[in-house]
C-alpha cells in the first residue's frame, strides 16, 4: 500500500472560541475513511480509520438508549 496525500484537516465549527486547545483534526481519506491527529502535536502522527470503523465510532458517540 502506498501512502496517499491527505486533504487538509478541519476543526469542528462547534469548537468554542475560548477553547482550551484540546482538539483533534480530522481529514477525509480517498477510501471514505478518516485520518485523525492531535492539533497541538501533529508530529505524534496520524491515526487512520476505515469508513466502517469511523461509522461505528461516531454511532457510539451519538447513540442514546
PyMOL commands that set and color helices and strands:
alter all, ss='L'
color gray80, all
select helices_A, chain A and resi 42-44+51-62
alter helices_A, ss='H'
color red, helices_A
select strands_A, chain A and resi 24-28+34-38+47-49
alter strands_A, ss='S'
color yellow, strands_A
deselect
rebuild
show_as cartoon
